[in-house]
Amino acid sequence: MAQDLRELFAREREQQTHTMKEGHEDRFLSKLDENIPRTKHYRRANRTFWLQIAASVVVVIGLGYYFLFGSKEVVTDPNNNVVDTQENNTQNQSISLGDLSPDLKKIENYYLTNINLELSGLEFNDDNKEVIDSYMEQLAELDAEYRRLNAELNEMGPNDQTINALINNLQLRLQLLQKLKSKLNQLKSSKNEQKTSHIV
Protein backbone atom coordinates (compact mmCIF):
# COMPACT_ATOMS: atom_id res chain seq x y z
CA MET A 1 0.00 0.00 0.00
CA ALA A 2 2.71 2.41 0.81
CA GLN A 3 3.88 4.16 -2.33
CA ASP A 4 7.09 6.01 -2.75
CA LEU A 5 6.16 9.67 -3.25
CA ARG A 6 9.14 10.28 -5.48
CA GLU A 7 7.97 7.62 -7.93
CA LEU A 8 4.44 9.02 -7.84
CA PHE A 9 5.62 12.57 -8.65
CA ALA A 10 7.97 11.32 -11.37
CA ARG A 11 5.10 9.46 -13.11
CA GLU A 12 2.85 12.50 -12.83
CA ARG A 13 5.52 14.76 -14.40
CA GLU A 14 5.93 12.35 -17.30
CA GLN A 15 2.20 12.36 -18.00
CA GLN A 16 1.79 16.15 -17.98
CA THR A 17 3.07 18.26 -20.79
CA HIS A 18 2.78 22.02 -20.53
CA THR A 19 3.22 24.08 -23.64
CA MET A 20 2.78 27.78 -24.19
CA LYS A 21 0.86 29.14 -27.09
CA GLU A 22 2.93 30.16 -30.06
CA GLY A 23 4.06 33.82 -29.89
CA HIS A 24 3.39 34.11 -26.15
CA GLU A 25 6.84 35.52 -25.40
CA ASP A 26 6.58 38.13 -28.17
CA ARG A 27 3.19 39.29 -26.92
CA PHE A 28 4.50 39.52 -23.38
CA LEU A 29 7.52 41.60 -24.41
CA SER A 30 5.38 44.00 -26.48
CA LYS A 31 2.98 44.51 -23.55
CA LEU A 32 5.94 45.07 -21.26
CA ASP A 33 7.36 47.72 -23.61
CA GLU A 34 3.98 49.48 -23.74
CA ASN A 35 3.57 49.61 -19.95
CA ILE A 36 7.09 50.65 -18.93
CA PRO A 37 7.21 54.44 -18.99
CA ARG A 38 10.21 55.94 -20.71
CA THR A 39 10.89 59.18 -18.94
CA LYS A 40 12.76 62.16 -20.25
CA HIS A 41 14.47 62.40 -16.85
CA TYR A 42 16.47 59.25 -17.57
CA ARG A 43 17.70 60.62 -20.88
CA ARG A 44 18.48 64.01 -19.37
CA ALA A 45 20.35 62.44 -16.44
CA ASN A 46 22.28 60.25 -18.86
CA ARG A 47 23.18 63.27 -20.98
CA THR A 48 24.33 65.35 -17.99
CA PHE A 49 26.38 62.39 -16.77
CA TRP A 50 28.28 62.31 -20.06
CA LEU A 51 28.65 66.09 -20.06
CA GLN A 52 30.18 65.95 -16.58
CA ILE A 53 32.61 63.27 -17.70
CA ALA A 54 33.53 65.30 -20.79
CA ALA A 55 34.07 68.44 -18.68
CA SER A 56 36.26 66.51 -16.25
CA VAL A 57 38.33 65.09 -19.10
CA VAL A 58 38.80 68.57 -20.57
CA VAL A 59 39.95 69.90 -17.17
CA VAL A 60 42.40 67.01 -16.70
CA ILE A 61 43.81 67.38 -20.21
CA GLY A 62 44.15 71.14 -19.79
CA LEU A 63 45.92 70.81 -16.46
CA GLY A 64 48.15 68.07 -17.82
CA TYR A 65 49.08 70.19 -20.82
CA TYR A 66 49.81 73.18 -18.61
CA PHE A 67 52.00 71.21 -16.22
CA LEU A 68 53.85 69.36 -18.96
CA PHE A 69 54.59 72.24 -21.28
CA GLY A 70 54.14 75.21 -18.95
CA SER A 71 53.98 78.70 -20.25
CA LYS A 72 57.20 80.11 -21.59
CA GLU A 73 57.31 83.78 -22.34
CA VAL A 74 59.68 84.89 -25.02
CA VAL A 75 60.44 88.60 -25.14
CA THR A 76 63.07 90.68 -26.78
CA ASP A 77 65.46 92.80 -24.83
CA PRO A 78 66.53 96.29 -25.96
CA ASN A 79 69.39 94.79 -28.00
CA ASN A 80 66.87 92.69 -30.01
CA ASN A 81 68.09 89.46 -28.47
CA VAL A 82 65.47 86.83 -27.75
CA VAL A 83 65.30 86.08 -24.04
CA ASP A 84 63.49 83.25 -22.31
CA THR A 85 62.07 84.96 -19.26
CA GLN A 86 61.23 81.72 -17.52
CA GLU A 87 64.92 80.83 -17.23
CA ASN A 88 65.93 84.36 -16.19
CA ASN A 89 63.26 84.55 -13.51
CA THR A 90 64.18 81.26 -11.87
CA GLN A 91 66.77 83.02 -9.76
CA ASN A 92 64.11 85.47 -8.50
CA GLN A 93 61.29 82.94 -8.24
CA SER A 94 60.60 80.80 -5.25
CA ILE A 95 60.87 77.04 -5.43
CA SER A 96 57.91 74.77 -4.89
CA LEU A 97 57.49 71.11 -4.03
CA GLY A 98 57.49 70.12 -7.71
CA ASP A 99 60.82 71.85 -8.31
CA LEU A 100 62.70 69.57 -5.92
CA SER A 101 62.48 66.31 -7.88
CA PRO A 102 60.49 64.70 -10.71
CA ASP A 103 58.83 62.31 -8.26
CA LEU A 104 57.65 65.16 -6.04
CA LYS A 105 56.44 67.02 -9.14
CA LYS A 106 54.34 63.97 -10.08
CA ILE A 107 52.90 63.82 -6.56
CA GLU A 108 52.11 67.53 -6.52
CA ASN A 109 50.52 67.38 -9.99
CA TYR A 110 48.49 64.31 -9.02
CA TYR A 111 46.98 65.98 -5.96
CA LEU A 112 46.45 69.37 -7.58
CA THR A 113 44.76 67.76 -10.59
CA ASN A 114 42.46 65.68 -8.38
CA ILE A 115 41.67 68.70 -6.20
CA ASN A 116 40.73 70.74 -9.28
CA LEU A 117 38.71 67.80 -10.63
CA GLU A 118 36.77 67.52 -7.37
CA LEU A 119 36.16 71.28 -7.37
CA SER A 120 34.88 71.20 -10.95
CA GLY A 121 32.45 68.40 -10.08
CA LEU A 122 30.68 70.32 -7.31
CA GLU A 123 27.10 71.37 -7.92
CA PHE A 124 26.36 74.74 -6.32
CA ASN A 125 22.79 75.71 -5.41
CA ASP A 126 20.92 77.52 -2.64
CA ASP A 127 20.24 74.30 -0.71
CA ASN A 128 23.90 73.38 -0.24
CA LYS A 129 25.46 76.87 -0.13
CA GLU A 130 26.10 76.86 3.63
CA VAL A 131 27.75 73.45 3.58
CA ILE A 132 29.95 74.35 0.63
CA ASP A 133 30.90 77.68 2.20
CA SER A 134 32.01 76.03 5.44
CA TYR A 135 34.13 73.50 3.56
CA MET A 136 35.58 76.24 1.36
CA GLU A 137 36.66 78.16 4.48
CA GLN A 138 38.53 75.07 5.69
CA LEU A 139 40.02 74.66 2.22
CA ALA A 140 41.17 78.30 2.25
CA GLU A 141 42.88 77.73 5.61
CA LEU A 142 44.69 74.70 4.20
CA ASP A 143 45.69 76.71 1.14
CA ALA A 144 47.10 79.49 3.35
CA GLU A 145 49.01 76.87 5.34
CA TYR A 146 50.37 75.43 2.07
CA ARG A 147 51.64 78.87 1.04
CA ARG A 148 53.24 79.32 4.47
CA LEU A 149 54.96 75.92 4.15
CA ASN A 150 56.15 76.88 0.66
CA ALA A 151 57.65 80.08 2.10
CA GLU A 152 59.35 78.00 4.79
CA LEU A 153 60.71 75.71 2.08
CA ASN A 154 62.23 78.72 0.34
CA GLU A 155 63.68 80.24 3.51
CA MET A 156 65.12 77.17 5.20
CA GLY A 157 65.66 74.94 2.18
CA PRO A 158 64.23 71.50 1.54
CA ASN A 159 63.95 69.14 4.49
CA ASP A 160 61.90 66.02 5.16
CA GLN A 161 59.51 67.68 7.62
CA THR A 162 58.54 70.48 5.26
CA ILE A 163 58.18 68.16 2.29
CA ASN A 164 56.00 65.75 4.29
CA ALA A 165 53.93 68.65 5.60
CA LEU A 166 53.35 69.93 2.04
CA ILE A 167 52.28 66.46 0.84
CA ASN A 168 50.03 65.98 3.89
CA ASN A 169 48.45 69.36 3.20
CA LEU A 170 47.62 68.30 -0.37
CA GLN A 171 46.20 65.01 0.92
CA LEU A 172 44.06 66.81 3.50
CA ARG A 173 42.66 69.15 0.85
CA LEU A 174 41.72 66.22 -1.40
CA GLN A 175 40.15 64.32 1.52
CA LEU A 176 38.22 67.44 2.54
CA LEU A 177 36.78 67.78 -0.96
CA GLN A 178 35.86 64.08 -1.02
CA LYS A 179 34.06 64.51 2.33
CA LEU A 180 32.25 67.53 0.91
CA LYS A 181 31.15 65.51 -2.10
CA SER A 182 29.90 62.74 0.19
CA LYS A 183 28.04 65.27 2.38
CA LEU A 184 26.40 66.83 -0.70
CA ASN A 185 25.29 63.38 -1.88
CA GLN A 186 23.79 62.72 1.56
CA LEU A 187 21.93 66.05 1.47
CA LYS A 188 20.67 65.34 -2.02
CA SER A 189 19.42 61.86 -1.11
CA SER A 190 17.73 63.12 2.09
CA LYS A 191 15.95 65.84 0.10
CA ASN A 192 14.82 63.22 -2.43
CA GLU A 193 13.51 61.06 0.43
CA GLN A 194 11.63 64.02 1.88
CA LYS A 195 10.07 64.77 -1.50
CA THR A 196 8.93 61.19 -1.96
CA SER A 197 7.50 61.06 1.58
CA HIS A 198 5.51 64.26 0.88
CA ILE A 199 4.18 62.75 -2.35
CA VAL A 200 3.07 59.56 -0.61
CYANA upper distance limits for C-alpha pairs under 8 A (distance plus 0.5 A):
  3 GLN  CA      7 GLU  CA      8.25
  3 GLN  CA      8 LEU  CA      7.87
  4 ASP  CA      8 LEU  CA      6.98
  5 LEU  CA      9 PHE  CA      6.66
  6 ARG  CA     10 ALA  CA      6.59
  7 GLU  CA     11 ARG  CA      6.70
  8 LEU  CA     12 GLU  CA      6.79
  9 PHE  CA     13 ARG  CA      6.65
 10 ALA  CA     14 GLU  CA      6.86
 11 ARG  CA     15 GLN  CA      6.89
 12 GLU  CA     16 GLN  CA      6.90
 13 ARG  CA     17 THR  CA      8.19
 20 MET  CA     24 HIS  CA      7.16
 23 GLY  CA     27 ARG  CA      6.79
 24 HIS  CA     28 PHE  CA      6.67
 25 GLU  CA     29 LEU  CA      6.70
 26 ASP  CA     30 SER  CA      6.72
 27 ARG  CA     31 LYS  CA      6.71
 28 PHE  CA     32 LEU  CA      6.61
 29 LEU  CA     33 ASP  CA      6.67
 30 SER  CA     34 GLU  CA      6.79
 31 LYS  CA     35 ASN  CA      6.77
 32 LEU  CA     36 ILE  CA      6.66
 38 ARG  CA     42 TYR  CA      8.25
 39 THR  CA     43 ARG  CA      7.73
 40 LYS  CA     44 ARG  CA      6.58
 41 HIS  CA     45 ALA  CA      6.40
 42 TYR  CA     46 ASN  CA      6.54
 43 ARG  CA     47 ARG  CA      6.59
 44 ARG  CA     48 THR  CA      6.66
 45 ALA  CA     49 PHE  CA      6.54
 46 ASN  CA     50 TRP  CA      6.96
 47 ARG  CA     51 LEU  CA      6.72
 48 THR  CA     52 GLN  CA      6.55
 49 PHE  CA     53 ILE  CA      6.86
 50 TRP  CA     54 ALA  CA      6.58
 51 LEU  CA     55 ALA  CA      6.57
 52 GLN  CA     56 SER  CA      6.61
 52 GLN  CA    121 GLY  CA      7.81
 53 ILE  CA     57 VAL  CA      6.66
 54 ALA  CA     58 VAL  CA      6.71
 55 ALA  CA     59 VAL  CA      6.74
 56 SER  CA     60 VAL  CA      6.68
 56 SER  CA    117 LEU  CA      6.77
 56 SER  CA    120 SER  CA      7.71
 56 SER  CA    121 GLY  CA      7.99
 57 VAL  CA     61 ILE  CA      6.54
 58 VAL  CA     62 GLY  CA      6.48
 59 VAL  CA     63 LEU  CA      6.58
 59 VAL  CA    116 ASN  CA      8.47
 59 VAL  CA    117 LEU  CA      7.48
 60 VAL  CA     64 GLY  CA      6.45
 60 VAL  CA    113 THR  CA      7.09
 60 VAL  CA    117 LEU  CA      7.65
 61 ILE  CA     65 TYR  CA      6.50
 62 GLY  CA     66 TYR  CA      6.63
 63 LEU  CA     67 PHE  CA      6.59
 63 LEU  CA    113 THR  CA      7.22
 64 GLY  CA     68 LEU  CA      6.45
 64 GLY  CA    113 THR  CA      8.49
 65 TYR  CA     69 PHE  CA      6.40
 65 TYR  CA     70 GLY  CA      7.87
 66 TYR  CA     70 GLY  CA      5.30
 66 TYR  CA     71 SER  CA      7.61
 67 PHE  CA    109 ASN  CA      7.97
 72 LYS  CA     84 ASP  CA      7.57
 72 LYS  CA     85 THR  CA      7.76
 72 LYS  CA     86 GLN  CA      6.45
 73 GLU  CA     84 ASP  CA      6.70
 73 GLU  CA     85 THR  CA      6.29
 73 GLU  CA     86 GLN  CA      7.05
 74 VAL  CA     82 VAL  CA      7.19
 74 VAL  CA     83 VAL  CA      6.33
 74 VAL  CA     84 ASP  CA      5.45
 74 VAL  CA     85 THR  CA      6.74
 75 VAL  CA     82 VAL  CA      6.44
 75 VAL  CA     83 VAL  CA      6.08
 75 VAL  CA     84 ASP  CA      7.27
 75 VAL  CA     85 THR  CA      7.60
 76 THR  CA     80 ASN  CA      5.88
 76 THR  CA     81 ASN  CA      5.94
 76 THR  CA     82 VAL  CA      5.14
 76 THR  CA     83 VAL  CA      6.29
 77 ASP  CA     81 ASN  CA      6.10
 77 ASP  CA     82 VAL  CA      7.15
 77 ASP  CA     83 VAL  CA      7.27
 84 ASP  CA     88 ASN  CA      7.18
 85 THR  CA     89 ASN  CA      6.39
 86 GLN  CA     90 THR  CA      6.90
 87 GLU  CA     91 GLN  CA      8.49
 88 ASN  CA     92 ASN  CA      8.48
 89 ASN  CA     93 GLN  CA      6.35
 90 THR  CA     94 SER  CA      8.04
 94 SER  CA    151 ALA  CA      8.45
 94 SER  CA    154 ASN  CA      6.68
 95 ILE  CA     99 ASP  CA      6.43
 95 ILE  CA    100 LEU  CA      8.20
 95 ILE  CA    150 ASN  CA      8.21
 95 ILE  CA    153 LEU  CA      8.13
 95 ILE  CA    154 ASN  CA      6.67
 96 SER  CA    100 LEU  CA      7.65
 96 SER  CA    150 ASN  CA      6.69
 96 SER  CA    153 LEU  CA      8.07
 96 SER  CA    154 ASN  CA      8.35
 97 LEU  CA    101 SER  CA      8.42
 97 LEU  CA    104 LEU  CA      6.78
 97 LEU  CA    105 LYS  CA      7.12
 97 LEU  CA    108 GLU  CA      7.42
 97 LEU  CA    150 ASN  CA      8.06
 97 LEU  CA    163 ILE  CA      7.51
 97 LEU  CA    166 LEU  CA      7.94
 98 GLY  CA    102 PRO  CA      7.38
 98 GLY  CA    103 ASP  CA      8.44
 98 GLY  CA    104 LEU  CA      5.73
 98 GLY  CA    105 LYS  CA      4.07
 98 GLY  CA    106 LYS  CA      7.81
 98 GLY  CA    107 ILE  CA      8.38
 98 GLY  CA    108 GLU  CA      6.59
 98 GLY  CA    109 ASN  CA      8.33
 99 ASP  CA    104 LEU  CA      8.24
 99 ASP  CA    105 LYS  CA      7.08
100 LEU  CA    104 LEU  CA      7.20
100 LEU  CA    105 LYS  CA      7.98
100 LEU  CA    158 PRO  CA      8.36
101 SER  CA    105 LYS  CA      6.71
102 PRO  CA    106 LYS  CA      6.73
103 ASP  CA    107 ILE  CA      6.84
104 LEU  CA    108 GLU  CA      6.55
105 LYS  CA    109 ASN  CA      6.49
106 LYS  CA    110 TYR  CA      6.45
107 ILE  CA    111 TYR  CA      6.83
107 ILE  CA    167 ILE  CA      8.37
108 GLU  CA    112 LEU  CA      6.55
108 GLU  CA    167 ILE  CA      7.94
108 GLU  CA    170 LEU  CA      8.16
109 ASN  CA    113 THR  CA      6.31
110 TYR  CA    114 ASN  CA      6.71
111 TYR  CA    115 ILE  CA      6.48
111 TYR  CA    170 LEU  CA      6.59
111 TYR  CA    171 GLN  CA      7.49
111 TYR  CA    174 LEU  CA      7.47
112 LEU  CA    116 ASN  CA      6.62
112 LEU  CA    170 LEU  CA      7.88
113 THR  CA    117 LEU  CA      6.54
114 ASN  CA    118 GLU  CA      6.57
114 ASN  CA    174 LEU  CA      7.55
115 ILE  CA    119 LEU  CA      6.69
115 ILE  CA    173 ARG  CA      7.63
115 ILE  CA    174 LEU  CA      5.90
115 ILE  CA    177 LEU  CA      7.72
116 ASN  CA    120 SER  CA      6.60
117 LEU  CA    121 GLY  CA      6.81
118 GLU  CA    122 LEU  CA      7.19
118 GLU  CA    174 LEU  CA      8.37
118 GLU  CA    177 LEU  CA      6.91
118 GLU  CA    178 GLN  CA      7.77
118 GLU  CA    181 LYS  CA      8.46
119 LEU  CA    177 LEU  CA      7.82
122 LEU  CA    181 LYS  CA      7.60
124 PHE  CA    128 ASN  CA      7.20
124 PHE  CA    129 LYS  CA      7.11
124 PHE  CA    132 ILE  CA      8.33
125 ASN  CA    129 LYS  CA      6.53
128 ASN  CA    132 ILE  CA      6.69
128 ASN  CA    184 LEU  CA      7.52
128 ASN  CA    187 LEU  CA      8.28
129 LYS  CA    133 ASP  CA      6.48
130 GLU  CA    134 SER  CA      6.73
131 VAL  CA    135 TYR  CA      6.88
131 VAL  CA    180 LEU  CA      8.40
131 VAL  CA    184 LEU  CA      8.49
132 ILE  CA    136 MET  CA      6.48
132 ILE  CA    180 LEU  CA      7.71
133 ASP  CA    137 GLU  CA      6.72
134 SER  CA    138 GLN  CA      7.10
135 TYR  CA    139 LEU  CA      6.65
135 TYR  CA    176 LEU  CA      7.88
135 TYR  CA    177 LEU  CA      8.26
135 TYR  CA    180 LEU  CA      7.30
136 MET  CA    140 ALA  CA      6.52
137 GLU  CA    141 GLU  CA      6.83
138 GLN  CA    142 LEU  CA      6.84
139 LEU  CA    143 ASP  CA      6.63
139 LEU  CA    173 ARG  CA      6.76
139 LEU  CA    176 LEU  CA      7.95
140 ALA  CA    144 ALA  CA      6.65
141 GLU  CA    145 GLU  CA      6.70
142 LEU  CA    146 TYR  CA      6.61
142 LEU  CA    169 ASN  CA      7.10
142 LEU  CA    172 LEU  CA      8.45
142 LEU  CA    173 ARG  CA      7.30
143 ASP  CA    147 ARG  CA      6.83
144 ALA  CA    148 ARG  CA      6.75
145 GLU  CA    149 LEU  CA      6.64
145 GLU  CA    169 ASN  CA      8.32
146 TYR  CA    150 ASN  CA      6.63
146 TYR  CA    166 LEU  CA      6.75
146 TYR  CA    169 ASN  CA      6.96
147 ARG  CA    151 ALA  CA      6.72
148 ARG  CA    152 GLU  CA      6.76
149 LEU  CA    153 LEU  CA      6.62
149 LEU  CA    162 THR  CA      7.11
149 LEU  CA    165 ALA  CA      7.98
149 LEU  CA    166 LEU  CA      7.05
150 ASN  CA    154 ASN  CA      6.86
150 ASN  CA    166 LEU  CA      8.12
151 ALA  CA    155 GLU  CA      6.69
152 GLU  CA    156 MET  CA      6.34
152 GLU  CA    157 GLY  CA      7.98
152 GLU  CA    162 THR  CA      8.08
153 LEU  CA    157 GLY  CA      5.51
153 LEU  CA    158 PRO  CA      6.01
153 LEU  CA    159 ASN  CA      8.21
153 LEU  CA    162 THR  CA      6.99
153 LEU  CA    163 ILE  CA      8.46
154 ASN  CA    158 PRO  CA      8.09
158 PRO  CA    162 THR  CA      7.37
158 PRO  CA    163 ILE  CA      7.45
159 ASN  CA    163 ILE  CA      6.75
160 ASP  CA    164 ASN  CA      6.47
161 GLN  CA    165 ALA  CA      6.52
162 THR  CA    166 LEU  CA      6.64
163 ILE  CA    167 ILE  CA      6.81
164 ASN  CA    168 ASN  CA      6.49
165 ALA  CA    169 ASN  CA      6.53
166 LEU  CA    170 LEU  CA      6.93
167 ILE  CA    171 GLN  CA      6.75
168 ASN  CA    172 LEU  CA      6.54
169 ASN  CA    173 ARG  CA      6.75
170 LEU  CA    174 LEU  CA      6.84
171 GLN  CA    175 GLN  CA      6.62
172 LEU  CA    176 LEU  CA      6.45
173 ARG  CA    177 LEU  CA      6.81
174 LEU  CA    178 GLN  CA      6.75
175 GLN  CA    179 LYS  CA      6.65
176 LEU  CA    180 LEU  CA      6.69
177 LEU  CA    181 LYS  CA      6.67
178 GLN  CA    182 SER  CA      6.72
179 LYS  CA    183 LYS  CA      6.57
180 LEU  CA    184 LEU  CA      6.61
181 LYS  CA    185 ASN  CA      6.74
182 SER  CA    186 GLN  CA      6.77
183 LYS  CA    187 LEU  CA      6.72
184 LEU  CA    188 LYS  CA      6.57
185 ASN  CA    189 SER  CA      6.61
186 GLN  CA    190 SER  CA      6.59
187 LEU  CA    191 LYS  CA      6.65
188 LYS  CA    192 ASN  CA      6.73
189 SER  CA    193 GLU  CA      6.66
190 SER  CA    194 GLN  CA      6.67
191 LYS  CA    195 LYS  CA      6.69
192 ASN  CA    196 THR  CA      6.75
193 GLU  CA    197 SER  CA      6.61
194 GLN  CA    198 HIS  CA      6.70
195 LYS  CA    199 ILE  CA      6.78
196 THR  CA    200 VAL  CA      6.73
